[in-house]
């Protein structure tokens, strides 16, 4: 077997170390990229869930506001009808009763005397 010069062995060892170092750096970079992709996927899934939940809350809030508005309009219509149907001279009493059914007035002393305490 022919003798290999020390300089050639040194070059082979240096090349092997360099290749191993590059492979390690490539593997480290690949792990970092994979970790970053997993984090981004988790974040995107969380944002999707939050957006859906936010949309659900917005629709529910809008529905609640519309229901409250419908209720107010119905209360006012009933009060207006009661005032219109009241015999002459009793329309003030009908108006007071109609106003006392509205949330802004139901806890006033006059309304509690007229209709009694209202539970909410």
Residue, then its C-alpha position, 0 to 999 in steps of 0.5 A: x500500500x502506497x504511503x499517503x502524504x500527511x498534507x493529503x490526509x490533512x486536506x481530506x480531514x479538513x474537507x470532511x470537517x467542512x462537509x460535516x459542518x455544512x451538513x450540520x448548519x443545513x440541518x439546523x436551518x431546516x429545523x428552524x424553518x420547520x419550527x417557524x412554519x409550525x408556529x405560523x400554522x398554529x397562529x393562523x389557526x388561532x386567528x381563524x378561530x378568533x375571527x369566526x368567534x368575533x363574527x359570531x359575537x358581532x352578529x349576536x350583538x346586532x341581533x340583540x340590538x334589533x330585538x331591543x329596538x323591535x321591543x321598544x317600537x312595539x311598546x311605543x305602538x301599544x302605548x300610542x294605541x292605548x292613548x288613542x283608544x282612551x276615552x276623553x279626559x283619560x289620555x294623560x293616564x294612558x300616556x303615563x302608563x305607556x311612558x312607564x313601560x319604557x326602560x328610561x322611566x320604569x324605575x321613577x317614583x311616579x311609575x312605581x306608584x302607577x304600575x308597581x316595581x318592575x323586575x328586569 
